[in-house]
Amino acid sequence: MNSARPHIIYKAQPSVYRFTAERARYWAKSGVMWTGFAGVTLLLLASQVPVVKRGIMSKIPGIGEYWKVEEED
């Protein structure tokens, strides 16, 4: 008679302070979304700074015309 074998074989997972690759995969989507939200918010708050207007905002394809800065003579 065969003894019952477990269907799951448990292995130790490498972790840093109990944060494993499986948990990182779980939190990755949320982290990317929050980072994107923070980046867009920062750009919109800084859009009134002339250097940001000229260097970043005016070079966005499609909507960069809104932030174009006329060059002074």
PDB file of N, H, CA, C and O in Angstrom:
ATOM      1  N   MET A   1       0.844  -1.169   0.000  1.00  0.00           N
ATOM      2  CA  MET A   1       0.000   0.000   0.000  1.00  0.00           C
ATOM      3  C   MET A   1       0.897   1.243   0.000  1.00  0.00           C
ATOM      4  O   MET A   1       1.832   1.351   0.793  1.00  0.00           O
ATOM      5  N   ASN A   2       0.593   2.166  -0.897  1.00  0.00           N
ATOM      6  H   ASN A   2      -0.166   2.078  -1.541  1.00  0.00           H
ATOM      7  CA  ASN A   2       1.377   3.401  -0.982  1.00  0.00           C
ATOM      8  C   ASN A   2       0.937   4.377   0.095  1.00  0.00           C
ATOM      9  O   ASN A   2      -0.252   4.530   0.377  1.00  0.00           O
ATOM     10  N   SER A   3       1.901   5.016   0.674  1.00  0.00           N
ATOM     11  H   SER A   3       2.867   4.891   0.444  1.00  0.00           H
ATOM     12  CA  SER A   3       1.550   6.051   1.637  1.00  0.00           C
ATOM     13  C   SER A   3       1.163   7.319   0.866  1.00  0.00           C
ATOM     14  O   SER A   3       1.648   7.555  -0.240  1.00  0.00           O
ATOM     15  N   ALA A   4       0.315   8.100   1.443  1.00  0.00           N
ATOM     16  H   ALA A   4      -0.079   7.907   2.342  1.00  0.00           H
ATOM     17  CA  ALA A   4      -0.160   9.319   0.780  1.00  0.00           C
ATOM     18  C   ALA A   4       0.975  10.328   0.693  1.00  0.00           C
ATOM     19  O   ALA A   4       1.623  10.650   1.689  1.00  0.00           O
ATOM     20  N   ARG A   5       1.195  10.812  -0.503  1.00  0.00           N
ATOM     21  H   ARG A   5       0.669  10.551  -1.312  1.00  0.00           H
ATOM     22  CA  ARG A   5       2.220  11.838  -0.701  1.00  0.00           C
ATOM     23  C   ARG A   5       1.551  13.210  -0.705  1.00  0.00           C
ATOM     24  O   ARG A   5       0.442  13.359  -1.217  1.00  0.00           O
ATOM     25  N   PRO A   6       2.198  14.177  -0.155  1.00  0.00           N
ATOM     26  CA  PRO A   6       1.598  15.520  -0.184  1.00  0.00           C
ATOM     27  C   PRO A   6       1.624  16.080  -1.609  1.00  0.00           C
ATOM     28  O   PRO A   6       2.559  15.830  -2.369  1.00  0.00           O
ATOM     29  N   HIS A   7       0.612  16.821  -1.947  1.00  0.00           N
ATOM     30  H   HIS A   7      -0.148  17.025  -1.329  1.00  0.00           H
ATOM     31  CA  HIS A   7       0.524  17.432  -3.268  1.00  0.00           C
ATOM     32  C   HIS A   7       1.398  18.673  -3.365  1.00  0.00           C
ATOM     33  O   HIS A   7       1.796  19.080  -4.456  1.00  0.00           O
ATOM     34  N   ILE A   8       1.686  19.255  -2.246  1.00  0.00           N
ATOM     35  H   ILE A   8       1.363  18.924  -1.359  1.00  0.00           H
ATOM     36  CA  ILE A   8       2.491  20.470  -2.213  1.00  0.00           C
ATOM     37  C   ILE A   8       3.780  20.167  -1.471  1.00  0.00           C
ATOM     38  O   ILE A   8       3.762  19.628  -0.364  1.00  0.00           O
ATOM     39  N   ILE A   9       4.874  20.512  -2.076  1.00  0.00           N
ATOM     40  H   ILE A   9       4.889  20.951  -2.974  1.00  0.00           H
ATOM     41  CA  ILE A   9       6.165  20.360  -1.416  1.00  0.00           C
ATOM     42  C   ILE A   9       6.601  21.751  -0.981  1.00  0.00           C
ATOM     43  O   ILE A   9       6.788  22.640  -1.813  1.00  0.00           O
ATOM     44  N   TYR A  10       6.756  21.931   0.289  1.00  0.00           N
ATOM     45  H   TYR A  10       6.603  21.209   0.964  1.00  0.00           H
ATOM     46  CA  TYR A  10       7.117  23.234   0.822  1.00  0.00           C
ATOM     47  C   TYR A  10       8.620  23.426   0.744  1.00  0.00           C
ATOM     48  O   TYR A  10       9.394  22.538   1.103  1.00  0.00           O
ATOM     49  N   LYS A  11       9.022  24.591   0.273  1.00  0.00           N
ATOM     50  H   LYS A  11       8.393  25.313  -0.018  1.00  0.00           H
ATOM     51  CA  LYS A  11      10.435  24.944   0.201  1.00  0.00           C
ATOM     52  C   LYS A  11      10.617  26.309   0.848  1.00  0.00           C
ATOM     53  O   LYS A  11       9.702  27.132   0.869  1.00  0.00           O
ATOM     54  N   ALA A  12      11.789  26.527   1.364  1.00  0.00           N
ATOM     55  H   ALA A  12      12.532  25.858   1.347  1.00  0.00           H
ATOM     56  CA  ALA A  12      12.092  27.836   1.933  1.00  0.00           C
ATOM     57  C   ALA A  12      12.255  28.840   0.798  1.00  0.00           C
ATOM     58  O   ALA A  12      12.938  28.560  -0.188  1.00  0.00           O
ATOM     59  N   GLN A  13      11.637  29.995   0.931  1.00  0.00           N
ATOM     60  H   GLN A  13      11.082  30.222   1.732  1.00  0.00           H
ATOM     61  CA  GLN A  13      11.763  31.047  -0.068  1.00  0.00           C
ATOM     62  C   GLN A  13      12.758  32.081   0.428  1.00  0.00           C
ATOM     63  O   GLN A  13      12.734  32.452   1.602  1.00  0.00           O
ATOM     64  N   PRO A  14      13.632  32.549  -0.451  1.00  0.00           N
ATOM     65  CA  PRO A  14      14.521  33.629  -0.035  1.00  0.00           C
ATOM     66  C   PRO A  14      13.693  34.882   0.241  1.00  0.00           C
ATOM     67  O   PRO A  14      12.771  35.214  -0.505  1.00  0.00           O
ATOM     68  N   SER A  15      14.036  35.557   1.306  1.00  0.00           N
ATOM     69  H   SER A  15      14.785  35.288   1.912  1.00  0.00           H
ATOM     70  CA  SER A  15      13.271  36.749   1.657  1.00  0.00           C
ATOM     71  C   SER A  15      14.168  37.763   2.352  1.00  0.00           C
ATOM     72  O   SER A  15      15.233  37.438   2.877  1.00  0.00           O
ATOM     73  N   VAL A  16      13.700  38.985   2.332  1.00  0.00           N
ATOM     74  H   VAL A  16      12.835  39.249   1.905  1.00  0.00           H
ATOM     75  CA  VAL A  16      14.345  40.070   3.055  1.00  0.00           C
ATOM     76  C   VAL A  16      13.289  40.620   3.999  1.00  0.00           C
ATOM     77  O   VAL A  16      12.299  41.203   3.558  1.00  0.00           O
ATOM     78  N   TYR A  17      13.495  40.438   5.283  1.00  0.00           N
ATOM     79  H   TYR A  17      14.299  39.964   5.642  1.00  0.00           H
ATOM     80  CA  TYR A  17      12.527  40.843   6.304  1.00  0.00           C
ATOM     81  C   TYR A  17      11.129  40.311   5.980  1.00  0.00           C
ATOM     82  O   TYR A  17      10.154  41.059   6.050  1.00  0.00           O
ATOM     83  N   ARG A  18      11.024  39.034   5.628  1.00  0.00           N
ATOM     84  H   ARG A  18      11.816  38.426   5.571  1.00  0.00           H
ATOM     85  CA  ARG A  18       9.797  38.319   5.296  1.00  0.00           C
ATOM     86  C   ARG A  18       9.114  38.857   4.044  1.00  0.00           C
ATOM     87  O   ARG A  18       7.932  38.584   3.835  1.00  0.00           O
ATOM     88  N   PHE A  19       9.814  39.605   3.213  1.00  0.00           N
ATOM     89  H   PHE A  19      10.774  39.827   3.383  1.00  0.00           H
ATOM     90  CA  PHE A  19       9.282  40.104   1.945  1.00  0.00           C
ATOM     91  C   PHE A  19       9.846  39.230   0.837  1.00  0.00           C
ATOM     92  O   PHE A  19      11.031  39.326   0.517  1.00  0.00           O
ATOM     93  N   THR A  20       9.021  38.384   0.253  1.00  0.00           N
ATOM     94  H   THR A  20       8.058  38.306   0.513  1.00  0.00           H
ATOM     95  CA  THR A  20       9.465  37.409  -0.741  1.00  0.00           C
ATOM     96  C   THR A  20       9.164  37.902  -2.155  1.00  0.00           C
ATOM     97  O   THR A  20       8.510  38.930  -2.335  1.00  0.00           O
ATOM     98  N   ALA A  21       9.644  37.164  -3.153  1.00  0.00           N
ATOM     99  H   ALA A  21      10.175  36.329  -3.006  1.00  0.00           H
ATOM    100  CA  ALA A  21       9.376  37.504  -4.550  1.00  0.00           C
ATOM    101  C   ALA A  21       7.882  37.415  -4.851  1.00  0.00           C
ATOM    102  O   ALA A  21       7.363  38.190  -5.654  1.00  0.00           O
ATOM    103  N   GLU A  22       7.202  36.490  -4.221  1.00  0.00           N
ATOM    104  H   GLU A  22       7.623  35.861  -3.569  1.00  0.00           H
ATOM    105  CA  GLU A  22       5.754  36.363  -4.424  1.00  0.00           C
ATOM    106  C   GLU A  22       5.023  37.607  -3.928  1.00  0.00           C
ATOM    107  O   GLU A  22       4.111  38.101  -4.591  1.00  0.00           O
ATOM    108  N   ARG A  23       5.421  38.108  -2.775  1.00  0.00           N
ATOM    109  H   ARG A  23       6.163  37.707  -2.237  1.00  0.00           H
ATOM    110  CA  ARG A  23       4.809  39.336  -2.260  1.00  0.00           C
ATOM    111  C   ARG A  23       5.185  40.538  -3.113  1.00  0.00           C
ATOM    112  O   ARG A  23       4.364  41.435  -3.306  1.00  0.00           O
ATOM    113  N   ALA A  24       6.404  40.573  -3.623  1.00  0.00           N
ATOM    114  H   ALA A  24       7.070  39.844  -3.466  1.00  0.00           H
ATOM    115  CA  ALA A  24       6.824  41.679  -4.490  1.00  0.00           C
ATOM    116  C   ALA A  24       5.969  41.708  -5.751  1.00  0.00           C
ATOM    117  O   ALA A  24       5.570  42.780  -6.208  1.00  0.00           O
ATOM    118  N   ARG A  25       5.690  40.544  -6.311  1.00  0.00           N
ATOM    119  H   ARG A  25       6.015  39.674  -5.940  1.00  0.00           H
ATOM    120  CA  ARG A  25       4.843  40.464  -7.500  1.00  0.00           C
ATOM    121  C   ARG A  25       3.431  40.957  -7.177  1.00  0.00           C
ATOM    122  O   ARG A  25       2.795  41.605  -8.008  1.00  0.00           O
ATOM    123  N   TYR A  26       2.948  40.657  -5.997  1.00  0.00           N
ATOM    124  H   TYR A  26       3.464  40.130  -5.322  1.00  0.00           H
ATOM    125  CA  TYR A  26       1.612  41.080  -5.574  1.00  0.00           C
ATOM    126  C   TYR A  26       1.534  42.606  -5.453  1.00  0.00           C
ATOM    127  O   TYR A  26       0.534  43.205  -5.851  1.00  0.00           O
ATOM    128  N   TRP A  27       2.574  43.236  -4.911  1.00  0.00           N
ATOM    129  H   TRP A  27       3.386  42.750  -4.588  1.00  0.00           H
ATOM    130  CA  TRP A  27       2.571  44.677  -4.674  1.00  0.00           C
ATOM    131  C   TRP A  27       3.093  45.496  -5.848  1.00  0.00           C
ATOM    132  O   TRP A  27       2.996  46.722  -5.815  1.00  0.00           O
ATOM    133  N   ALA A  28       3.638  44.870  -6.875  1.00  0.00           N
ATOM    134  H   ALA A  28       3.717  43.873  -6.901  1.00  0.00           H
ATOM    135  CA  ALA A  28       4.262  45.599  -7.983  1.00  0.00           C
ATOM    136  C   ALA A  28       3.268  46.500  -8.710  1.00  0.00           C
ATOM    137  O   ALA A  28       3.583  47.659  -8.980  1.00  0.00           O
ATOM    138  N   LYS A  29       2.088  46.002  -9.028  1.00  0.00           N
ATOM    139  H   LYS A  29       1.832  45.060  -8.809  1.00  0.00           H
ATOM    140  CA  LYS A  29       1.104  46.796  -9.769  1.00  0.00           C
ATOM    141  C   LYS A  29       0.715  48.043  -8.981  1.00  0.00           C
ATOM    142  O   LYS A  29       0.651  49.139  -9.537  1.00  0.00           O
ATOM    143  N   SER A  30       0.459  47.874  -7.706  1.00  0.00           N
ATOM    144  H   SER A  30       0.510  46.983  -7.255  1.00  0.00           H
ATOM    145  CA  SER A  30       0.090  49.009  -6.868  1.00  0.00           C
ATOM    146  C   SER A  30       1.232  50.018  -6.786  1.00  0.00           C
ATOM    147  O   SER A  30       1.002  51.226  -6.850  1.00  0.00           O
ATOM    148  N   GLY A  31       2.450  49.527  -6.645  1.00  0.00           N
ATOM    149  H   GLY A  31       2.636  48.546  -6.593  1.00  0.00           H
ATOM    150  CA  GLY A  31       3.607  50.420  -6.570  1.00  0.00           C
ATOM    151  C   GLY A  31       3.813  51.214  -7.845  1.00  0.00           C
ATOM    152  O   GLY A  31       4.129  52.402  -7.798  1.00  0.00           O
ATOM    153  N   VAL A  32       3.634  50.561  -8.987  1.00  0.00           N
ATOM    154  H   VAL A  32       3.377  49.595  -9.025  1.00  0.00           H
ATOM    155  CA  VAL A  32       3.781  51.254 -10.271  1.00  0.00           C
ATOM    156  C   VAL A  32       2.705  52.319 -10.425  1.00  0.00           C
ATOM    157  O   VAL A  32       2.986  53.422 -10.891  1.00  0.00           O
ATOM    158  N   MET A  33       1.485  51.999 -10.039  1.00  0.00           N
ATOM    159  H   MET A  33       1.256  51.102  -9.660  1.00  0.00           H
ATOM    160  CA  MET A  33       0.393  52.967 -10.173  1.00  0.00           C
ATOM    161  C   MET A  33       0.603  54.180  -9.265  1.00  0.00           C
ATOM    162  O   MET A  33       0.390  55.312  -9.696  1.00  0.00           O
ATOM    163  N   TRP A  34       1.014  53.962  -8.023  1.00  0.00           N
ATOM    164  H   TRP A  34       1.187  53.042  -7.673  1.00  0.00           H
ATOM    165  CA  TRP A  34       1.252  55.078  -7.108  1.00  0.00           C
ATOM    166  C   TRP A  34       2.435  55.931  -7.570  1.00  0.00           C
ATOM    167  O   TRP A  34       2.406  57.154  -7.432  1.00  0.00           O
ATOM    168  N   THR A  35       3.471  55.295  -8.116  1.00  0.00           N
ATOM    169  H   THR A  35       3.494  54.302  -8.228  1.00  0.00           H
ATOM    170  CA  THR A  35       4.619  56.044  -8.620  1.00  0.00           C
ATOM    171  C   THR A  35       4.214  56.905  -9.807  1.00  0.00           C
ATOM    172  O   THR A  35       4.622  58.063  -9.901  1.00  0.00           O
ATOM    173  N   GLY A  36       3.418  56.354 -10.710  1.00  0.00           N
ATOM    174  H   GLY A  36       3.086  55.414 -10.634  1.00  0.00           H
ATOM    175  CA  GLY A  36       2.930  57.125 -11.854  1.00  0.00           C
ATOM    176  C   GLY A  36       2.067  58.297 -11.417  1.00  0.00           C
ATOM    177  O   GLY A  36       2.205  59.403 -11.940  1.00  0.00           O
ATOM    178  N   PHE A  37       1.178  58.058 -10.460  1.00  0.00           N
ATOM    179  H   PHE A  37       1.066  57.160 -10.035  1.00  0.00           H
ATOM    180  CA  PHE A  37       0.326  59.123  -9.943  1.00  0.00           C
ATOM    181  C   PHE A  37       1.162  60.234  -9.313  1.00  0.00           C
ATOM    182  O   PHE A  37       0.899  61.415  -9.541  1.00  0.00           O
ATOM    183  N   ALA A  38       2.159  59.865  -8.529  1.00  0.00           N
ATOM    184  H   ALA A  38       2.373  58.905  -8.344  1.00  0.00           H
ATOM    185  CA  ALA A  38       3.020  60.857  -7.880  1.00  0.00           C
ATOM    186  C   ALA A  38       3.814  61.649  -8.915  1.00  0.00           C
ATOM    187  O   ALA A  38       3.982  62.860  -8.767  1.00  0.00           O
ATOM    188  N   GLY A  39       4.304  60.982  -9.961  1.00  0.00           N
ATOM    189  H   GLY A  39       4.167  59.998 -10.081  1.00  0.00           H
ATOM    190  CA  GLY A  39       5.061  61.667 -11.009  1.00  0.00           C
ATOM    191  C   GLY A  39       4.215  62.669 -11.772  1.00  0.00           C
ATOM    192  O   GLY A  39       4.654  63.792 -12.018  1.00  0.00           O
ATOM    193  N   VAL A  40       3.004  62.273 -12.148  1.00  0.00           N
ATOM    194  H   VAL A  40       2.648  61.360 -11.947  1.00  0.00           H
ATOM    195  CA  VAL A  40       2.108  63.182 -12.872  1.00  0.00           C
ATOM    196  C   VAL A  40       1.728  64.356 -11.987  1.00  0.00           C
ATOM    197  O   VAL A  40       1.697  65.495 -12.453  1.00  0.00           O
ATOM    198  N   THR A  41       1.440  64.100 -10.722  1.00  0.00           N
ATOM    199  H   THR A  41       1.465  63.175 -10.343  1.00  0.00           H
ATOM    200  CA  THR A  41       1.095  65.174  -9.792  1.00  0.00           C
ATOM    201  C   THR A  41       2.249  66.153  -9.635  1.00  0.00           C
ATOM    202  O   THR A  41       2.037  67.366  -9.644  1.00  0.00           O
ATOM    203  N   LEU A  42       3.455  65.648  -9.494  1.00  0.00           N
ATOM    204  H   LEU A  42       3.628  64.663  -9.487  1.00  0.00           H
ATOM    205  CA  LEU A  42       4.624  66.511  -9.356  1.00  0.00           C
ATOM    206  C   LEU A  42       4.822  67.374 -10.600  1.00  0.00           C
ATOM    207  O   LEU A  42       5.107  68.566 -10.487  1.00  0.00           O
ATOM    208  N   LEU A  43       4.675  66.780 -11.782  1.00  0.00           N
ATOM    209  H   LEU A  43       4.444  65.812 -11.873  1.00  0.00           H
ATOM    210  CA  LEU A  43       4.824  67.559 -13.015  1.00  0.00           C
ATOM    211  C   LEU A  43       3.760  68.642 -13.133  1.00  0.00           C
ATOM    212  O   LEU A  43       4.066  69.764 -13.537  1.00  0.00           O
ATOM    213  N   LEU A  44       2.520  68.323 -12.787  1.00  0.00           N
ATOM    214  H   LEU A  44       2.271  67.412 -12.459  1.00  0.00           H
ATOM    215  CA  LEU A  44       1.469  69.331 -12.887  1.00  0.00           C
ATOM    216  C   LEU A  44       1.651  70.445 -11.861  1.00  0.00           C
ATOM    217  O   LEU A  44       1.352  71.604 -12.151  1.00  0.00           O
ATOM    218  N   LEU A  45       2.135  70.114 -10.672  1.00  0.00           N
ATOM    219  H   LEU A  45       2.378  69.173 -10.436  1.00  0.00           H
ATOM    220  CA  LEU A  45       2.386  71.157  -9.676  1.00  0.00           C
ATOM    221  C   LEU A  45       3.574  72.031 -10.067  1.00  0.00           C
ATOM    222  O   LEU A  45       3.594  73.226  -9.769  1.00  0.00           O
ATOM    223  N   ALA A  46       4.562  71.441 -10.730  1.00  0.00           N
ATOM    224  H   ALA A  46       4.546  70.470 -10.972  1.00  0.00           H
ATOM    225  CA  ALA A  46       5.761  72.184 -11.123  1.00  0.00           C
ATOM    226  C   ALA A  46       5.637  72.786 -12.517  1.00  0.00           C
ATOM    227  O   ALA A  46       6.599  73.364 -13.023  1.00  0.00           O
ATOM    228  N   SER A  47       4.472  72.662 -13.147  1.00  0.00           N
ATOM    229  H   SER A  47       3.690  72.192 -12.736  1.00  0.00           H
ATOM    230  CA  SER A  47       4.331  73.121 -14.533  1.00  0.00           C
ATOM    231  C   SER A  47       4.409  74.636 -14.676  1.00  0.00           C
ATOM    232  O   SER A  47       4.552  75.132 -15.794  1.00  0.00           O
ATOM    233  N   GLN A  48       4.322  75.374 -13.598  1.00  0.00           N
ATOM    234  H   GLN A  48       4.206  74.971 -12.690  1.00  0.00           H
ATOM    235  CA  GLN A  48       4.418  76.828 -13.680  1.00  0.00           C
ATOM    236  C   GLN A  48       5.856  77.330 -13.588  1.00  0.00           C
ATOM    237  O   GLN A  48       6.106  78.516 -13.802  1.00  0.00           O
ATOM    238  N   VAL A  49       6.788  76.465 -13.278  1.00  0.00           N
ATOM    239  H   VAL A  49       6.585  75.501 -13.104  1.00  0.00           H
ATOM    240  CA  VAL A  49       8.200  76.832 -13.214  1.00  0.00           C
ATOM    241  C   VAL A  49       8.728  76.894 -14.645  1.00  0.00           C
ATOM    242  O   VAL A  49       8.585  75.924 -15.389  1.00  0.00           O
ATOM    243  N   PRO A  50       9.338  78.018 -15.052  1.00  0.00           N
ATOM    244  CA  PRO A  50       9.767  78.173 -16.446  1.00  0.00           C
ATOM    245  C   PRO A  50      10.701  77.075 -16.951  1.00  0.00           C
ATOM    246  O   PRO A  50      10.579  76.650 -18.100  1.00  0.00           O
ATOM    247  N   VAL A  51      11.624  76.611 -16.120  1.00  0.00           N
ATOM    248  H   VAL A  51      11.723  76.956 -15.187  1.00  0.00           H
ATOM    249  CA  VAL A  51      12.553  75.567 -16.558  1.00  0.00           C
ATOM    250  C   VAL A  51      11.799  74.271 -16.855  1.00  0.00           C
ATOM    251  O   VAL A  51      12.121  73.573 -17.817  1.00  0.00           O
ATOM    252  N   VAL A  52      10.811  73.950 -16.045  1.00  0.00           N
ATOM    253  H   VAL A  52      10.549  74.516 -15.263  1.00  0.00           H
ATOM    254  CA  VAL A  52      10.014  72.740 -16.256  1.00  0.00           C
ATOM    255  C   VAL A  52       9.164  72.893 -17.511  1.00  0.00           C
ATOM    256  O   VAL A  52       9.029  71.948 -18.288  1.00  0.00           O
ATOM    257  N   LYS A  53       8.591  74.072 -17.713  1.00  0.00           N
ATOM    258  H   LYS A  53       8.700  74.840 -17.082  1.00  0.00           H
ATOM    259  CA  LYS A  53       7.791  74.322 -18.920  1.00  0.00           C
ATOM    260  C   LYS A  53       8.621  74.117 -20.173  1.00  0.00           C
ATOM    261  O   LYS A  53       8.211  73.413 -21.096  1.00  0.00           O
ATOM    262  N   ARG A  54       9.796  74.740 -20.197  1.00  0.00           N
ATOM    263  H   ARG A  54      10.129  75.312 -19.448  1.00  0.00           H
ATOM    264  CA  ARG A  54      10.646  74.707 -21.389  1.00  0.00           C
ATOM    265  C   ARG A  54      11.292  73.342 -21.591  1.00  0.00           C
ATOM    266  O   ARG A  54      11.346  72.849 -22.718  1.00  0.00           O
ATOM    267  N   GLY A  55      11.779  72.730 -20.528  1.00  0.00           N
ATOM    268  H   GLY A  55      11.735  73.131 -19.613  1.00  0.00           H
ATOM    269  CA  GLY A  55      12.564  71.511 -20.651  1.00  0.00           C
ATOM    270  C   GLY A  55      11.769  70.224 -20.720  1.00  0.00           C
ATOM    271  O   GLY A  55      12.202  69.269 -21.364  1.00  0.00           O
ATOM    272  N   ILE A  56      10.610  70.176 -20.070  1.00  0.00           N
ATOM    273  H   ILE A  56      10.258  70.952 -19.547  1.00  0.00           H
ATOM    274  CA  ILE A  56       9.864  68.913 -19.998  1.00  0.00           C
ATOM    275  C   ILE A  56       8.478  69.027 -20.626  1.00  0.00           C
ATOM    276  O   ILE A  56       8.145  68.300 -21.562  1.00  0.00           O
ATOM    277  N   MET A  57       7.682  69.946 -20.098  1.00  0.00           N
ATOM    278  H   MET A  57       7.953  70.536 -19.338  1.00  0.00           H
ATOM    279  CA  MET A  57       6.270  69.990 -20.477  1.00  0.00           C
ATOM    280  C   MET A  57       6.055  70.334 -21.949  1.00  0.00           C
ATOM    281  O   MET A  57       5.165  69.764 -22.580  1.00  0.00           O
ATOM    282  N   SER A  58       6.835  71.240 -22.507  1.00  0.00           N
ATOM    283  H   SER A  58       7.558  71.703 -21.994  1.00  0.00           H
ATOM    284  CA  SER A  58       6.626  71.637 -23.907  1.00  0.00           C
ATOM    285  C   SER A  58       7.065  70.561 -24.886  1.00  0.00           C
ATOM    286  O   SER A  58       6.762  70.662 -26.075  1.00  0.00           O
ATOM    287  N   LYS A  59       7.771  69.532 -24.426  1.00  0.00           N
ATOM    288  H   LYS A  59       8.018  69.449 -23.461  1.00  0.00           H
ATOM    289  CA  LYS A  59       8.256  68.467 -25.314  1.00  0.00           C
ATOM    290  C   LYS A  59       7.375  67.216 -25.286  1.00  0.00           C
ATOM    291  O   LYS A  59       7.721  66.207 -25.901  1.00  0.00           O
ATOM    292  N   ILE A  60       6.243  67.268 -24.581  1.00  0.00           N
ATOM    293  H   ILE A  60       5.962  68.087 -24.081  1.00  0.00           H
ATOM    294  CA  ILE A  60       5.326  66.128 -24.544  1.00  0.00           C
ATOM    295  C   ILE A  60       4.571  66.082 -25.870  1.00  0.00           C
ATOM    296  O   ILE A  60       3.934  67.066 -26.246  1.00  0.00           O
ATOM    297  N   PRO A  61       4.631  64.953 -26.585  1.00  0.00           N
ATOM    298  CA  PRO A  61       3.937  64.868 -27.873  1.00  0.00           C
ATOM    299  C   PRO A  61       2.423  65.028 -27.711  1.00  0.00           C
ATOM    300  O   PRO A  61       1.817  64.449 -26.809  1.00  0.00           O
ATOM    301  N   GLY A  62       1.839  65.809 -28.587  1.00  0.00           N
ATOM    302  H   GLY A  62       2.332  66.279 -29.319  1.00  0.00           H
ATOM    303  CA  GLY A  62       0.390  65.968 -28.591  1.00  0.00           C
ATOM    304  C   GLY A  62      -0.114  67.117 -27.752  1.00  0.00           C
ATOM    305  O   GLY A  62      -0.918  67.913 -28.239  1.00  0.00           O
ATOM    306  N   ILE A  63       0.318  67.240 -26.522  1.00  0.00           N
ATOM    307  H   ILE A  63       0.971  66.593 -26.126  1.00  0.00           H
ATOM    308  CA  ILE A  63      -0.192  68.297 -25.644  1.00  0.00           C
ATOM    309  C   ILE A  63       0.883  69.302 -25.253  1.00  0.00           C
ATOM    310  O   ILE A  63       0.626  70.195 -24.445  1.00  0.00           O
ATOM    311  N   GLY A  64       2.068  69.174 -25.805  1.00  0.00           N
ATOM    312  H   GLY A  64       2.277  68.448 -26.462  1.00  0.00           H
ATOM    313  CA  GLY A  64       3.164  70.075 -25.458  1.00  0.00           C
ATOM    314  C   GLY A  64       2.949  71.507 -25.914  1.00  0.00           C
ATOM    315  O   GLY A  64       3.543  72.432 -25.358  1.00  0.00           O
ATOM    316  N   GLU A  65       2.098  71.702 -26.929  1.00  0.00           N
ATOM    317  H   GLU A  65       1.615  70.951 -27.380  1.00  0.00           H
ATOM    318  CA  GLU A  65       1.818  73.058 -27.421  1.00  0.00           C
ATOM    319  C   GLU A  65       1.182  73.926 -26.336  1.00  0.00           C
ATOM    320  O   GLU A  65       1.347  75.145 -26.345  1.00  0.00           O
ATOM    321  N   TYR A  66       0.474  73.325 -25.424  1.00  0.00           N
ATOM    322  H   TYR A  66       0.339  72.334 -25.415  1.00  0.00           H
ATOM    323  CA  TYR A  66      -0.183  74.073 -24.347  1.00  0.00           C
ATOM    324  C   TYR A  66       0.837  74.795 -23.473  1.00  0.00           C
ATOM    325  O   TYR A  66       0.554  75.882 -22.970  1.00  0.00           O
ATOM    326  N   TRP A  67       2.011  74.211 -23.286  1.00  0.00           N
ATOM    327  H   TRP A  67       2.241  73.328 -23.695  1.00  0.00           H
ATOM    328  CA  TRP A  67       3.032  74.771 -22.403  1.00  0.00           C
ATOM    329  C   TRP A  67       4.162  75.459 -23.154  1.00  0.00           C
ATOM    330  O   TRP A  67       5.179  75.788 -22.544  1.00  0.00           O
ATOM    331  N   LYS A  68       4.022  75.689 -24.454  1.00  0.00           N
ATOM    332  H   LYS A  68       3.196  75.422 -24.950  1.00  0.00           H
ATOM    333  CA  LYS A  68       5.089  76.343 -25.220  1.00  0.00           C
ATOM    334  C   LYS A  68       5.381  77.712 -24.623  1.00  0.00           C
ATOM    335  O   LYS A  68       4.465  78.466 -24.293  1.00  0.00           O
ATOM    336  N   VAL A  69       6.657  78.025 -24.487  1.00  0.00           N
ATOM    337  H   VAL A  69       7.402  77.413 -24.755  1.00  0.00           H
ATOM    338  CA  VAL A  69       7.085  79.315 -23.953  1.00  0.00           C
ATOM    339  C   VAL A  69       7.665  80.117 -25.107  1.00  0.00           C
ATOM    340  O   VAL A  69       8.568  79.657 -25.806  1.00  0.00           O
ATOM    341  N   GLU A  70       7.138  81.318 -25.298  1.00  0.00           N
ATOM    342  H   GLU A  70       6.405  81.691 -24.730  1.00  0.00           H
ATOM    343  CA  GLU A  70       7.661  82.194 -26.345  1.00  0.00           C
ATOM    344  C   GLU A  70       9.031  82.696 -25.909  1.00  0.00           C
ATOM    345  O   GLU A  70       9.212  83.139 -24.775  1.00  0.00           O
ATOM    346  N   GLU A  71       9.987  82.621 -26.822  1.00  0.00           N
ATOM    347  H   GLU A  71       9.840  82.261 -27.744  1.00  0.00           H
ATOM    348  CA  GLU A  71      11.335  83.080 -26.492  1.00  0.00           C
ATOM    349  C   GLU A  71      11.383  84.596 -26.525  1.00  0.00           C
ATOM    350  O   GLU A  71      10.823  85.236 -27.415  1.00  0.00           O
ATOM    351  N   GLU A  72      12.070  85.162 -25.528  1.00  0.00           N
ATOM    352  H   GLU A  72      12.525  84.642 -24.805  1.00  0.00           H
ATOM    353  CA  GLU A  72      12.188  86.618 -25.442  1.00  0.00           C
ATOM    354  C   GLU A  72      13.311  87.094 -26.338  1.00  0.00           C
ATOM    355  O   GLU A  72      14.307  86.396 -26.527  1.00  0.00           O
ATOM    356  N   ASP A  73      13.145  88.304 -26.897  1.00  0.00           N
ATOM    357  H   ASP A  73      12.336  88.871 -26.744  1.00  0.00           H
ATOM    358  CA  ASP A  73      14.191  88.875 -27.772  1.00  0.00           C
ATOM    359  C   ASP A  73      15.269  89.544 -26.973  1.00  0.00           C
ATOM    360  O   ASP A  73      16.222  90.074 -27.544  1.00  0.00           O
TER     361      ASP A  73
END
